[in-house]
Amino acid sequence: MGSNGPDYLGLGEEGKGVMAIGAFVEVPGGAGGGGYSGRVTPFVVLTCVVAGSGGILFGYDLGISGGVTSMDSFLKRFFPEVYRHKQDSKVSNYCQFNSELLTVFTSSLYIAGLVATLIASSVTRRFGRRASMLIGGTVFIAGSVFGGAAVNVPMLLLNRILLGIGLGFTNQSIPLYLSEMAPPQYRGAINNGFELSISIGILIANILNYCVVKITAGWGWRISLSMAAVPALFLTIGAIFLPETPSFIIQRDGNTDKARALLQKLRGTTSVHNELDDLVSASNLSRATRYPFRNIFKRKYRPQLAMVLLIPFFNQLTGINVINFYAPVMFRTIGLKESASLLSSVVTRLCATFANIVAMMVVDRFGRRKLFLVGGIQMILSQVAVGAILAAKFKDYGLMDKEYAYLVLTTMCVFVAGFAWSWGPLTFLVPTEICPLEIRSAGQSIVVAVVFLMTFVISQTFLAVLCHIKSGTFFVFAAWICVMTLLIYMFLPETKKLPMEQMEQVWRSHWFWKRIVGEVEDKEEEKEQQAGKIALPS
């Protein structure tokens, strides 16, 4: 590259205005993108739409699994014990769906996904983001075939395991791809497209479940399970034609000419020198890092490690996936009929999809922290309200009055909207943008692994917990959201509009993390000075 590299941190005079006040570390709006040139071009939109559509796979599965497990025809065939509990007036309302086999069906996907995403990290780092998308899409198609053709529980479990492997690869690679392709000043909006795709996938699944449950012959669930192949096929075919990211092109073979040409096409300008310089510097460091999973545990990466563990961990403790795949079951539990419960799930997902769109519009304007905090407060109030309504109006036996059932539905809509413009999209955005290239693939694998692990734990235990502590379940979720909102306020700095290759500045300016990363830098400087003294001739 040219001898004149980018200025310190690439922010010029405005970069000196970065300030840390308490937990806040903000980049002034004028810094937009760290001095990089460019705009959102049709080409970058097209590539990100194709890649982001992979979120539909995850969303579709979340929506379908909860829908089919509330269908009587599906329960009669595969889970007759659950169906008998529903018909037994002596079984508590809170315990009708408490079945170990049913929770294994729901949660087996997430263990498979956890293992797959750890493997996907090496594939993504060595062979590229597209390779993981292709593998994930292909395996997901195979899983859909087994689901639609299932005649027994083992076939259903094979369906879930294959879907989990597919999601492990796609969820690990797609957020990386989106973050690396997007211009820094619009990275939040473009990366949030992945969460929007998840919402659209859940919405499609809910609408399809609502339609097929009306098939009187009772085989509508086969359509629901097999149609998962459609978004997987779209992603797989699309990934064949997608370009690799400039970061990976440089990391793989050091072809800066090819990376420059792609950057110019993505940014719509020939002035990409500063961004290319930063990518080359990051790539040089990445190539020197042989074991990213070992390196991420180094002290200098302690802030990134903490965030890639804590953010997805708390994401699941909001209770969101309880709503995603148990919503129809919950609405049936509180007295809504089969068709009405599925329609209610459609309503909650419409609210979430609208909130996702709002998040895309405001995330790069207001920043990540504000959305985390506002969404957290909104979810706390919603979970407390649901718990209070159920404690007061929903007992072990008998049905809840319809007006209170619809009040629960309304409160659930407020909850999913709060999640959809905060913790939903930001769980995938923030970890990918804070991790430097040399640990980025490992960091994203940890995020997805923690999401899958916690989703497994929640899905495996929720129905049993609901049976035992009843409405108290929602107060537990509210308490966890209080904890995680406080942690975000204290320990997560703002990262909006800052190029990923210059992200280390937010940790050096943060009131807490500067004590850790600052000490590491001081020691490294001291070693360099000692090495310099040794090299001097006597």
LONU-114974 format. One record per residue: x, y, z of N, C-alpha, C in turn. Coordinates in pm, whole numbers, plus 50000, padded with zeros to 5 digits. Example, Ala and Ser with C-alpha at 12.3 -4.5 7.8 and 13.67 -1.06 7.14 Angstrom:
<atoms>
513194943150780512304955050780513204967050780 512854977550708513674989450714512905000350787 
</atoms>
This chain:
<atoms>
500854988050000500005000050000500885012550000 500255024149983501015036549979501695039250111 502715047250108503485050050228502745058750325 501785066550276501045075550365499795068550417 499935062150532498775055150588497795065050644 496655060150695495645068950753496155075350880 495595086950912496005093551034495565085451154 496075088951269495785081451391494265080251412 493825067451413492405064151428491565068351309 492135074651209491405077751087490295087751103 490325095551210489225104751233489615119251215 490875121751181491305135551158491055144151280 490775156951255490565166351365489315163051445 488275158351373487035155651446487195143751538 488095134351500488305122651584488805126351721 489465137951732489975142151862488845146151955 487655147451897486515151351980485825139752047 486355127452027485765116052093485915117752244 484815116352315484865118852458484285107152534 484795105052653484235094852742483725101852867 482435101052887481825107153005481095096053077 481645091453189481065079953257481175067853165 480045061553141480045049653055479875053552910 479625066352880479335070552743480635073152667 480695067552547481785070652455481135072952321 481045085252277480305088552156481205094752052 480925091151927481625097251815480725108051759 481185120351745480355130851693479815127351557 478595131851531477945128351407478755131951287 479535142551293480305146351178481405136951142 481755127951233482825118551206482405107851110 481105106751087480495096851003481375087850925 481725076250979482455066350904483945067850911 484475075351006485905075751028486715081350912 486165090550836486905096350726486815088450598 486055077650595485905069750474484945076650378 485175074650248484275079950148483275069150107 482195073450043481255063649989479825065950033 478965057849978477535058550004476945044549994 475655043450018474985030550002474605029149855 475235019849787474985017849645473965006649623 473325006249506472414995049476473104981549487 474404981049455475124968349461475234963249604 475584972149699475704967849837474344964149894 473284971149852471934967649897471544953849847 471824950949719471464938149662472194926649731 473494928249750474254917449814473794915149958 473484925850030473064924550169471644919150181 470784922150084469424916550084469484901550066 470304897049970470434882649946470994875550069 472094881050123472714874850240471804875750363 471224887650384470374889550501469144880850501 468724876150381467544867550374467764854450450 469034851450480469304839550559468674840350697 468404852450745467704853650873466304847950868 465724847450748464374841650733464384827050777 465504820050751465594805950791465414804450942 466164812651017466084812051163464694815851211 464174826751156462844831351197461754821351162 461834815651042460814806150999460774794151095 461954789351132461984777951224461384781351360 461744793351412461194797451542459674797951538 459114803251428457674804451417456984791351393 457594782751311456944770151274456874760551392 457964759351467457994749351575456914751851679 456714764651715455644767651811454264765551752 454104768551624452794767151560452344752751548 453234744051498452824730151476452584722851609 453334726851715453124720151844451834724551912 451144734351856449824737951910448694731951826 449044725051714448034718951628447634705251682 446334703051696445844690351750446264678551663 446204679951530446554668851441448014664651459 448894674251479450324671451500450524664651635 449874669751739450024664051873449464649851878 448324647451816447734633951815448694623751755 449384627651648450244618151576451564615651648 452184626151702453544624751755453624626251907 452714633751967452764636152111451384634052173 450884621752168449514619052217449324622052365 450404620852444450274623752588449924638352611 450544647252535450244661552547448794664052506 448354657652400446974659552353445974655052459 446284643952529445384639152636445354648852752 446504654752786446564664652894445674676752863 445664680752736444834692152697443354689452716 442974677052698441564673452710441144670652855 442114669152944441854665453083441654678053167 440454679953217440134691953295440834692053431 441374680453473442044679553603443504683953597 444024685853475445414690153458445474705453462 446394710753540446524725353554446734731953418 446134743753401446324751353277447804753853248 448574755653355449994758853339450824746553300 450234734553311450994722253291450544713953171 449604719053092449044711052983450094706852880 451074715452853452064712552749453404708152808 453424704852936454674700953001455024686552965 455804684952860456194671652812457674671752779 458404662052834459844661352809460124658752661 459334649952599459544646752458459264658852369 458244666552404457914678452326459034688852336 459614690452453460694700152468461974695252398 462174681952394463324676652319463154679752170 461934678152118461674681551978462014696251951 461574704952040461784719252021463254723152035 463934717452134465264722352171466414714852106 466184703252044467284695551985467994703551876 467264712151807467854720451702469004728851757 468864733851878469814743751929471124737451974 471094724952019472344718052051473104715251922 472384710751818473034708451688473624721551635 472894732451649473374745451603474594750051680 474624747351811475764751351894477044744651845 476984731451820478164724251773478554729051633 477554730951547477814734751408478474748551399 478064757751483478614771351471480084771951511 480524762951601481934762451637482774757151520 482204747651446482864742751325482834753551217 481714760551209481544770851105482584781951118 483074784451238484064794951257485304792351173 485784779851176486974776251098486694776850949 485514772250909485134772450767485074786850717 484424795450795484274809550757485624816550748 486494813850840487804820350843488694815250730 488614802250699489514796450600488974797350457 487674794850441487104793850307486164805450271 485834813850368485034825550338483624825050391 482984836750392481624837850444480624830850353 480834831550222479934825150125479904810150143 481044804050172481114789550188480204784950301 480234792150413479364788450525477894790350491 477584800850416476194802850373475714791350286 476554787050193476184776050103475974762950179 476874760050271476744747850351475464748450434 475254759750501474074761150585472774759850508 472684766550393471464765850312471184751850263 472234744750219472064731150166471574721450273 472194721950391471794712950499470384716250546 470014729050546468674733150587467624727350491 467924727250362467004721250264466794706450294 467884699350323467784685050354466924682750478 467094691250579466284689950700464814692150674 464504701450585463104704350553462414692350489 463164684850410462604672950345462194662750450 463054660250547462734650750654461544655350737 461424668450759460294673450836458974671350765 458914674550636457674672850562457264658450545 458264649350543457964635150519457904627050648 457994633450764458104626250891456904617150917 457224604950962456174595451001456334591051146 457464594951210457684591451350458564602051415 458714601051546459484610951621460954611251582 461624599651558463024600351514463224608551387 462294607651292462404615751170462244630551202 461364633651296461204647551338462494652851402 463114644451485464354648551551465484650351449 465544641651347466544643251242466304656351167 465044659651144464684672451083465244684051165 465054683451296465494694351383467024695251388 467694683951390469154683951398469754689851270 469224685951154469734691251028469474706351017 468294710551060468004724851061468974732251152 469284726251266470224732551359471614734051300 472074723751229473384724651164473384735951061 472314736550981472204747150881472224760850943 471474762651052471424775651119472744779051186 473464768951234474764771551294475724778151196 475674773651070476534779450967476034793150921 474744794450896474244807250843474274818250947 473894815351071473884825651175475294830151211 476274821451189477664825251218478234834251109 477884831750985478534838550873477804851150824 476484851250830475734862250769475954875650840 475864876450973476134889451038477544894551008 478524885451000479874889550962479874895650822 479214888850731479174893350592478554907250581 477434909250649476734922050642477574933350700 478204930850814479004941250878480224945050794 480824935150726482014937850647481694944350513 480494942350461480114948250333479564962350349 478994965550465478284978150482479244989950505 478905001950454479645014050490479525016450641 480585020950708480545022450854479375030850905 479045041750833478005050750882476605044850869 476465033750792475155027250777475195012650820 476265008850889476434994850926475304989851016 474854998351108473784994351198472514991051125 472104999751033470864997550958470954984950872 472084983150804472224971550714472314958650793 473084958550902473174946450983471844943151048 471074953451084469764951051144468814944351045 469164944750916468354937450818468294922650847 469324917350916469314903150953468194900351053 468064909051153466974907451251465624909651186 465544919151092464284921151019463914908450943 464904902050883464654889450812464154878650907 464714878251029464234868651128462764871151159 462404883951177461004887351206460094883551090 460554886450967459754882950849459584867750842 460634860250875460544845650875459524840650975 459534846351096458544842351198457144846051151 457004857951091455694862451044455154853150935 456004849550839455594840250733455154826950793 455934822050890455594809250954454254810151026 454034821251098452764822751172451564823351078 451714830750968450614831750871450344818150808 451424811050772451254797850711450594788150808 451024788350935450384779751035448904782751048 448564795551048447164799651060446334794550942 446944794050824446224789450704446094774250701 447194767150729447174752550712446404745450822 446224751950938445474745451045444024743351006 443594750650904442214749350858442014737250767 443084730450728442964718450645442374707250730 441184703150699440444693750784441064679850786 441804676250682442404662850677443534661250779 444024672350833444994671750942446444670250900 446764672750773448164671750729448794685350702 448164695950748448684709350725450064711550783 450384704550894451694706150955452814701850861 452534692450769453554688150672453954699750582 452984707850543453284719650459454164729150538 453804731450664454584740750747456044736450759 456284723650785457644718950805458444718550674 457804714650564458544713250438458814726550369 457974736550392458154749450325459394757050373 460034752050477461294758150521462354757450411 462164748350316463134746950206463134758950113 462034766450108461944777550013462954788750044 462964794350165463984804750193465394799150188 465564786350224466904780350219467394779350075 466494776149985466854775149844467234788849788 466494799149828466794812749784468184816949829 468504814249956469814817950008470924810149938 470714797249919471754788749860472064793049718 471034795449639471254799849501471874813849500 471364822649585471894836249590473354836649631 473744828149726475114828249776476124824349668 475674816449572476564812449462477064824749387 476214834849376476544846649295477064858449378 477064857249511477524868149595479044869449588 479584881749594481024883449606481454880949750 482734877449768483274876849903483484891049954 483664892550084483864905850141485304910550114 485524923750104486894928750085487844924050195 487354923250318488204918750430488724904750405 487834895750362488264881850341489174880550220 488914888250115489764887649995491204891150031 491384901550111492734905650152493324895350248 492494890550341492984880850439493404867750372 492664863550268492914850550205494184850650120 494304860250029495444859849937496144873249919 495754883349996496434896249988496234903649857 495164900449785494904906749655494244920449675 495084930549694494544943849722493884950249600 494344946449480493714952049359492264947449347 492054934649372490694929249365489824935349476 490394936649595489654942549707489324957249679 490284964649619490044978649586488904980049484 488924971449381487874972049278486494969149339 486444959249432485164955949497484714967349588 485644973149663485304984449750484754996249670 485374999049556484905010049472483495007449422 483204994949391481864991349345480854992149459 481264987849579480374988149695480105002349742 481145010849741481015024249796480605034649693 480675031249564480285040749460481245052249445 482525049949476483535060449464484895053849444 485825061449385487195056349370488065059649490 487565068049579488335072449697488155062649812 488795051149802488665040849906490015038049972 490985047049953492345044650001492395042750152 491735051450227491785050550373491205037350423 490045033650369489405021250413490265009150375 490835009350256491674998250213492924997150299 493515008450335494675008350425494335001550557 493185004950614492774999050741492524984050727 491914980050615491644965850592492944957950579 493934963750510495224956950495495914955450631 495884966050711496494965350845495824954650931 494484954550926493744944551004494034930550953 494144929150821494414916050762495794910850799 496784919750802498134915650841498154910050982 497434916651071497354911851208496574898851216 495504897751135494694885651135495484873551087 496294875550983497074864350929498134859651028 498574868751114499564864951215498924857751333 497584857651337496854851251445496444837251401 497104827151452496854813351406495684806951479 495474810451605494454803851686493504814351744 492494818651665491614829551711490854826251839 490464813551858489734810151981490634811152103 491924808552085492864810052195493174824852219 493294832252110493664846352120492574854952182 491304851252162490224859552213490224859852365 490934850552428491004850352574492174858752628 492934864852537494014873652582493444885952650 494234891952738493774903252817493344915152730 494044917452618493724929052535492374927752466 491844915352459490524913152399489454910752507 489784913852632488844911152741487504918352723 487464931052679486154937552659485314930352553 485944926552441485214919552336484694906152385 485524898752458485104885652510483914887052603 483984897152691482874899252784481564901952709 481634910252605480424913852531479874902352447 480774894552382480264883552299479704872252384 480024872052513479414862352604478124867852667 478184880152717477074885452796475874889752711 476124896052596475004901052516474084889652470 474614878952407473694868052368473124860452487 473884859852597473384853152718472124860152768 472204873252782471044880752832469954881852726 470314881252598469304881352492468244870752516 468674858852554467724847952574467004848852708 467614855452805466974856752936465904867752937 465734874652824464574883552813463274875752806 463374863052761462164854952742461624855752601 462384861552508461844863852374461534850952300 462394840852313462114828652239460994820452300 460674823352425459434817752482458244822952402 458294835952370457214841852290457284836552147 458484835452091458614831551951458084817551924 458534807552003458074794151969457044788152063 456684795352169455604790352253454394799652254 454424810352174453294819652175451964812852147 451844804752040450544798152017450134789252134 451134782152193450844773652308450354782052425 451014793452450450614802052561449224807852541 448924812252418447614818052392446514807452402 446834795052366445854784352386445674781552535 446794782252609446744779752752445814789552823 445824802352781444994812252851443574812952795 443234803652707441824802552670441464805352526 442394809752442442074812252302442034798952227 441164798052126441034785952048442244784151957 442334772351892443484768951809443734779551703 442714783251627442874792951519443174806851575 442494810651682442694823951742444094825351800 444624814551857445974815251915447024817251807 446834810651692447764812451581447644826451522 446434831751514446234845351464446864855551559 446794852951688447404861851786448914862451768 449514851151733450944850851706451294859451585 450414859551486450624867951368450624882751410 449704886351497449594900251542450864904751616 451344896451708452554900051782453754901351687 453804892951586454944893551494454854905651402 453674909951367453524922251288454084934151367 453814934451496454354945151581455884944651583 456434932451592457894931051595458514935351464 457884931751353458424935251221458444950351202 457374956951245457334971651237458434977751323 458654972051442459704977251530461084974951470 461284963751400462554961351332462854972251230 461824976251156461994986751055462364999951122 461705002851234462035015051310463495014651355 463945002851402465325001451449466315004251336 466024999351216466905001751102467025016751073 465955024051097465935038351067466685046651172 466715041951297467235050451405468545045751465 468975033251437470135027751508471415035551480 471585040651359472805048251329472665062951364 471465067051400471255080951441471355082351592 470645073851664470615074851811471665066051878 472165056151807473205047651863472685034851925 473625026151959473275012852011472825013452157 473545021252238473245021652381471825026452410 471405036952345470065042352372468995032052340 469165024752229468175014452195468195003152297 469394998952339469494988652442468724992752568 468945005152612468375009552739466865011752731 466405018452625464965020752609464225007652591 464774998852506464144985852486464114977752614 465174978452694465214971152820464134975652916 463954988652931462904993853020461524989652972 461314990252841460024986252783459734971452811 460744962952800460534948652824460304945652972 460984952853061460764950853205459304953453240 458784964953196457404968553227456424958453168 456724953453048455824943852983455794930653057 456954925453095456984912553164456304913453301 456524924453371455854926353500454334926853481 453884933853376452444934953349451844921453318 452504913353234451984899953201451914891453326 452994891553405452984883653529451864887753623 451634900753635450584905753725449194901553677 448964902653546447654898853491447394883953512 448394875653483448204861153500448024857653648 448784864253736448654861353880447264864753931 446694875553878445384880153928444204873253861 444334870053734443154865853658443214851853597 444364845053608444474831953544444874821553647 443934812653678444164802653781444504789153717 444694779053803445084765753753444014759253668 442754762253698441674755453626440684765853575 440054762453463439124771853402439834781053305 439054788953231439624797653129439704812153179 440594819653121440694833953150439614841353072 439074851953133438124860353060438784865652933 437994866352826438564870052696439194883852697 438584893252768439154906852767440544906952830 440774898552932442104897852992443064890052903 442554880052832443404872752737443924882152629 443064891152582443494900652480444374911652539 444214914352669445124923752736446524917852744 446604904752772447904897852769448504898852629 447684896752527448144897752389448714911752359 448024921952403448474935752381449814938252449 449924933552573451174935352647452324927752582 452004915952529453024908252457453504915852333 452584922852267452964930852150453944941852189 453684948352303454604958652353455964952652383 455954940652441457214933852475458034930652350 457404924052251458174919952132458644932152053 457874943152057458324955451990459574960952060 459574960752193460754965352268461984957152236 461804944052225462934935352191463384937652047 462414939551957462714940051814463464952551772 463394963351850464204975051811465404976851904 465674966851988466834968152075467664955352078 467364946652171468204934752192468184925152074 467104924851998467034915751884468114918451781 468074930051715469104932951613470484935651670 470554941751788471864945651842472684933951892 472034922751923472774910851966473694905751856 473284907551731474134903151620475014914551568 474564926951583475334938251531476544941551616 476344943751744477424948851830478624939351838 478444926351861479624917551867480424917251738 479764917851622480524917251497481314930151475 480814941451520481514953951492482594957151595 482524951451715483534954451815484744945151807 484604933751739485704924151731486624927451613 487934928951637488844930951525488894918451437 489394920151315489324909551214489944896451262 491044897251340491754885051379490954876251473 489954881651541489104873351630487624874351592 487324880751480485914883451446485124870651424 485684861151349484974848751322484764840851451 485794840251535485664833251664484634840151753 484664853551754483704860851836482274858351795 482014858451662480664855951615480234841651644 481154832151637480814818351671480404817151818 481114824351904480754824252046479364830052065 479054841151995477724847152005476634837151967 476804830851851475774821451804475704809251895 476874804451942476884792952032476144796052162 476384807852217475694811652342474194813152318 473824819152203472394820252170471754806452164 472404797152094471844783752081471814776452215 472894777952294472924771252424471824776452514 471684789652522470654795352610469244792652557 469094792552424467784789152368467424774752403 468414765952396468204751952436467754751052582 468484758052669468164757652812466744763052838 466434774552775465114780652796464014771652742 464194766452619463154758152559463004744952632 464094739952689464054727252761463384728752897 463444740552955462964742253093461704750553106 461354758753005460284768553024458954762053061 458544751752988457234745753015457184739653155 458304733753200458354728253336458334739453441 459084750253414459104761653508457724768053515 457084769753399455744775553395454774767053476 454934753853468454064744753543454254746253694 455494749153737455784749353880455624763153945 456124773753879456014786953944454984795953875 454364790653770453224797153705453554811553661 452734821053704452924834853659454244840953707 454834835053810456124839953860457224839153756 457034830553654458014829253545458324842853482 457294850953463457464863653393458144874053482 457974872953612458714881753704460204878253705 460514865353688461924861253679462564867353555 461864866753441462384872953320462594887953341 461644894553406461754908953431462994912153515 463284903753614464464906053699465744904953618 465814895153530467004893653445467184905653354 466084910753300466184922453211466684934553287 466304935953414466834946853498468354945953509 468844933853535470284931753550471014935253421 470504930253309471234932253183471184946753137 470094953753167470014967853129471024976053208 471194972853335472194979653419473614977053368 473884964653327475214961253277475534968653147 474534969853060474734977352936475044991952969 474304997653062474505011653101475925013953153 476445004153227477745005853291478925002553200 478784992353115479974986653053480024986652900 478964990552833479014990552686479135004852634 480245008252569480375021652509479605022452377 479415034652329478725036652201479665033652085 479155027251980479995023351866479445028051731 478425036451732477805040351605478785047951516 478705045151387479445052251280480955050651286 481465042751377482905041151387483345028951305 484315030251215484785018651137485255007351228 484994995051186485344983651270486844982751293 487634986951193489094986351206489644996851302 488795005951350489235016351443488485015551576 487875003951602486995002751717487735002551851 489054999851848489764998651975489735011552057 489465023051991489485035652064488385036552170 487255029752148486165030852246486535024252378 487375013752370487775007052495488835015252567 489715021652493490745029952557490165042352623 488945046252581488325058252636487285055052744 486935042252759485865038552852486355038652997 485525043053088485925044953227486435032153292 485905020553251486305007853313487315000353228 487014998653098487854990053014489234995952988 489395009253001490715015052975491735010253078 491265006253194492185000953295492774987653252 492034980153172492484966953128493294967953000 492704973852896493414974552768494564984552774 494444994952858495515004652872496764998452932 496584989653032497724982953095498434973952994 497644967152910498234958352808499084966452712 498564977952666499304986252571500584991752633 500514995652761501715000652829502804989952835 502404977552864503374966652872503974963652735 503114964252630503624961652495504614972352453 504334985052487505244995852454506584994052528 506484989652654507704987552732508554976452671 507904965752623508634954852560509334959652433 508594967952354509174973152230510414981752260 510324989852368511454998252405512644989752449 512364979052524513434970152568514074963252448 513214959052352513734952552231514604962252153 514204975152151514994985352082516344987252147 516404986952279517664988752349518624977252320 518044965152312518894953452286519464954252145 518684959952053519114960351913520184970851887 520374980351978521354990951956522764985251964 523654989851875525034984851881525754990152005 526644982152060527384986252180528584994852143 
</atoms>
